[in-house]
Amino acid sequence: MTNQLFNPFEDRLSRDIRNNLSEGLAESVETGNSDKLTQIVEYYRQQPFADYYRDYLEDRYTRYKQALTIIRGGITDPIHQGLVLWNLGLFFEVHEVLEHVWYSAEGNMKMTLQALIRAAGVYIKREYGFNDSANRIAAKAIPVLEENQDILEVYFKTEKLVSALKNPEVLPPILS
């Protein structure tokens, strides 16, 4: 690979590392046990990777440990868990954690979870320069977030997220 960047959209190893790490994190959040995550990290640490893979691994693992410390402090609500990840800039992981809950959700809650997953997807796409795709995803998420702001108002002001999704120049907002 000539491009010396971690890019899960164009590099299979990047995608595998991202996916394996996020699956390990999702299991840690769900079960409270980090053994699988630790095994994944240790496996990748032993590989003769280029620095950009190692940098991604160590950055993610540092933020994962921060998230798990906060979540294990008593956060059991999946949306709140997703917001902890969101606020640490772990947008792919937001998708991974909320998707597990989305499968069994129903009605407006299912739609709201899907909109939050899509909102996270917007920032994943924007990070790698896929702005047209990000805008299409945002256009699907925005009306659902607006329609279900009553569900989300106990977590954050929906307008803050909707405004940021509408403007590609705006960084992801902190949601609390």
Steps between C-alpha positions, in 0.01 A plus 500: 500500500649834398267718706645521850171565678270285704198473273239230558319598178796421275725267699388156615741483794377838627141375472582175682677680784216751538230233490673260737576773752146637492348153537723444803389831645132424437535169681679673788219755529233231484656247737723713722789267415794638299688174449417472130590864437831458682578187295427685175722793598784271609475302176529815289780641715709193411461550125775668294276787390580842362481786749162626376338167596667512840400862553137415424510197730648688795279806453187286487601287794571809712154641420338159551644480851368850574155403372491174694601676821210743459250235392597263781434783742134405476381585149270222384277690259613423142440851367700647786777246429494606135531865602807422711657353187375789285655759729835321472478514119441126468233520230548156348475355850176694562363318199624165630355540851165647398450250221484217754211676675335605173442137399250444781356852526157586367304799374632850557788373712622284212476797263680726748783251547533469123518879469775515763690224319464696177614821670814319613542373145497857373814575700667176396444591134605863546823396669605322181373763257182326385294816537230418243430170673510672839244756382266226377524320833443826689190571291353167616593551865389861549120463464495197730705681763265798479188283518630308802659779697274409794689170533838671478433810712596313818848452348577812295352787302410352162531839329873505572553174312260584218670834442842336481374228264366766265835677481796292377744765624391457862689251715300231677333653805553376852169343604417485868 
